[in-house]
Amino acid sequence: MTTTAIQTNWVKLPNGALEIDAYLAQPTTSGAYPGVIVIQEIFGVNAHIRSVTERIAQEGYIAIAPAIYQRTAPGFEVGYTQEETALGRTHKDLTTASELLSDIQAAIAYLQTLPAIQGDKFGVIGFCFGGHVAYLAATLPAIRATASFYGGGITTFTPGGGEPTIHRTREIQGTLYAFFGTQDPLIPNEQADQIEAALQAHQIPHRVFRYAAGHGFFCDQRADYHPEAAADAWQHVKELFATLKQ
């Protein structure tokens, strides 16, 4: 299967007094394309997140990855060592749900200024902490398709404090696909079950996928990378975002 030729560059997203760095990938062929926001792990908009952004664009979307640590760590990008993980978590703990949602809204607003953007329905995909943030983003009216990969803490907290994010499930606007590893030490299987039950209770269109894999199974730069699970999950992501083209 051929992929769409793309171009990439860094852009600035206005958000009040703040300018958010964001990695943009879009097809080079003229046409109209749906927009997808890519939400980083705790490691910043690093090579893995940029790669995912490019892969989505190659499927015929305009994809953008905002730097959600812009307020506390502009240009933040680290690897996966124990020390770097601890640093990433430090900045995660400084985020708030309201600021994260405003950053995603700023990304949507930027995409809406692009001549090639199609319609007013957008997708979002996030990994690790970004999977949690994607679940939050699913409550925004413009977000109609959400892929949440191993989003930790959805049932136990919300960024900045307050009721756990799972309590906002009723506000989700579109379809949500959630992806978990059954051997993930950071997300007990019971939490995945609770998320699925909440989606069912609030009649949110959804699918929950469970793989015999650990945390970070989609990332080919992490020890937990699981090629078969990642390949299957990617097919479901493409199926989900294809609904934005209808």
C-alpha positions in Angstrom: 0.0 0.0 0.0 1.4 3.4 -1.0 1.6 6.2 1.5 1.0 9.9 1.0 4.0 12.1 0.5 4.3 14.6 3.4 6.2 17.6 4.6 7.1 18.5 8.2 8.0 21.6 10.1 7.8 23.1 13.6 5.2 25.8 14.1 4.0 28.1 16.9 0.5 27.8 18.3 -0.8 31.0 19.9 -2.5 30.4 23.2 -3.1 33.6 25.0 0.3 35.0 26.1 1.9 31.6 25.4 3.3 30.3 22.2 3.3 26.5 22.0 5.9 24.7 19.9 4.3 22.0 17.8 5.4 19.5 15.2 3.3 19.6 12.0 3.1 16.9 9.3 0.9 17.2 6.3 0.4 15.8 2.8 2.2 17.6 0.0 -0.6 16.8 -2.5 -3.3 19.5 -2.7 -6.6 18.4 -1.3 -8.7 18.5 1.9 -7.5 16.4 4.9 -8.9 15.8 8.4 -6.8 17.0 11.3 -5.4 14.8 14.1 -3.7 16.0 17.3 -0.9 13.8 18.6 -0.3 13.9 22.4 3.2 13.1 23.7 4.3 10.8 26.4 6.1 12.2 29.4 9.3 12.3 27.2 8.3 15.3 25.1 7.7 15.6 21.4 10.6 13.2 20.8 11.6 11.1 17.8 8.8 8.5 18.6 6.1 11.1 18.7 7.4 12.8 15.6 7.4 9.5 13.9 3.8 8.8 14.9 2.8 12.3 13.6 4.4 11.6 10.3 2.8 8.1 10.0 -0.7 9.7 10.5 0.0 12.3 7.9 1.1 9.6 5.5 -2.4 8.1 5.8 -3.9 11.3 4.5 -4.3 13.6 7.6 -2.9 16.8 8.8 -1.2 15.8 12.1 0.2 18.1 14.8 1.9 17.3 18.1 1.9 20.3 20.6 4.5 20.5 23.3 2.4 20.1 26.4 5.3 21.0 28.7 5.8 24.4 27.0 5.1 26.3 30.3 7.7 24.5 32.4 10.2 23.1 29.9 10.3 24.6 26.4 12.0 22.3 24.0 11.8 19.3 26.4 12.8 16.0 24.8 14.4 13.1 26.6 14.9 9.4 26.2 13.8 6.4 28.3 16.4 6.0 31.0 15.3 5.9 34.7 16.6 9.4 35.2 14.9 10.8 32.1 11.6 9.1 33.1 11.8 10.8 36.5 12.4 14.2 34.9 9.4 13.7 32.6 7.2 12.8 35.5 8.3 16.0 37.3 6.9 18.1 34.5 3.8 15.9 34.1 3.0 16.7 37.8 3.1 20.5 36.9 0.4 20.3 34.3 -3.3 21.0 34.9 -6.3 19.7 33.0 -7.5 23.2 32.1 -4.2 24.2 30.6 -3.8 20.9 28.7 -7.3 21.3 27.2 -6.4 24.9 26.3 -3.3 23.7 24.5 -5.3 21.1 22.5 -7.9 23.7 21.7 -5.0 25.9 20.5 -3.8 23.1 18.2 -7.4 22.7 16.8 -7.6 26.4 16.2 -4.3 26.4 14.4 -5.3 23.5 12.2 -8.6 25.4 11.3 -6.5 28.2 9.8 -4.8 25.8 7.3 -6.4 25.9 3.8 -6.1 22.1 3.4 -8.0 21.2 6.6 -11.2 19.3 6.0 -14.3 20.0 8.0 -14.7 20.7 11.8 -14.2 17.2 13.1 -10.9 16.3 14.5 -9.1 13.2 15.9 -6.7 12.9 18.8 -4.2 10.2 19.7 -2.1 10.0 22.9 0.4 7.7 24.6 1.2 7.1 28.2 0.4 10.4 30.0 -0.7 11.5 26.6 -3.2 8.7 26.6 -4.7 10.2 29.7 -4.7 13.7 28.1 -6.4 12.3 25.0 -9.2 10.9 27.2 -9.6 14.5 28.6 -9.4 15.9 25.0 -12.2 13.6 24.0 -14.6 15.9 25.9 -13.9 18.8 23.5 -16.8 19.3 21.0 -14.5 19.3 18.0 -12.9 15.9 18.9 -14.9 13.1 17.2 -12.4 10.2 17.3 -10.0 9.5 20.1 -7.2 6.8 20.4 -6.0 6.5 24.0 -2.9 4.3 24.4 -2.1 3.0 27.9 -3.4 6.2 29.5 -2.3 5.9 33.2 -4.2 7.3 36.1 -7.5 8.0 34.3 -9.4 6.3 37.1 -7.3 7.7 40.0 -6.5 11.4 39.3 -6.8 14.4 37.0 -3.9 16.7 36.1 -3.7 19.5 38.6 -6.1 17.8 41.1 -9.8 17.3 41.3 -12.1 14.3 40.5 -10.4 11.6 38.5 -10.7 12.0 34.8 -12.9 9.0 34.5 -15.7 11.1 36.0 -15.7 13.2 32.8 -16.6 10.2 30.6 -20.1 11.4 30.1 -18.7 14.5 28.4 -17.0 12.6 25.6 -18.3 13.8 22.3 -17.4 11.1 19.7 -15.9 7.6 19.5 -13.1 6.4 21.8 -10.7 3.5 21.3 -8.6 2.6 24.3 -5.5 0.3 24.1 -4.0 -1.5 27.1 -1.3 -4.0 27.9 -2.5 -6.7 30.2 1.1 -7.0 31.7 1.4 -3.2 32.3 2.7 -2.6 35.8 1.5 1.0 35.7 -2.1 0.3 34.8 -3.8 -2.6 36.7 -6.2 -4.6 34.5 -9.0 -3.5 36.9 -8.5 0.1 35.8 -9.0 -0.8 32.2 -12.1 -2.7 33.2 -13.4 0.4 35.1 -12.8 2.6 32.0 -14.6 0.2 29.8 -17.5 0.0 32.3 -17.7 3.8 32.4 -17.8 4.1 28.6 -20.6 1.5 28.5 -22.5 3.2 31.3 -22.5 6.5 29.5 -23.2 4.9 26.1 -20.0 6.4 24.5 -19.2 4.7 21.2 -16.0 2.8 22.0 -13.8 -0.2 21.7 -11.2 -1.4 24.3 -8.3 -3.5 23.1 -6.2 -5.5 25.4 -2.8 -7.1 24.4 -0.5 -9.5 26.2 2.1 -6.7 26.5 3.6 -4.2 28.9 3.5 -0.5 29.1 4.7 1.4 26.0 4.1 -1.5 23.7 3.5 0.8 20.7 6.9 2.5 20.9 9.7 0.8 19.0 12.2 2.7 21.1 11.1 1.2 24.4 12.0 -2.1 26.0 8.3 -3.0 26.1 7.8 -2.7 22.4 5.5 -5.5 21.1 5.6 -5.6 17.3 2.4 -7.7 16.9 0.4 -5.7 19.3 1.6 -2.4 17.8 0.7 -3.6 14.3 -2.7 -4.7 15.3 -3.4 -1.4 17.2 -2.3 0.6 14.3 -4.9 -1.0 12.1 -7.5 -0.1 14.6 -6.3 3.5 14.7 -6.5 3.7 11.0 -10.1 2.3 11.1 -11.0 4.9 13.8 -9.6 7.9 12.0 -11.1 6.8 8.7 -14.5 7.9 10.2 -13.2 11.5 10.0 -13.2 11.3 6.2 -16.8 10.2 5.9 
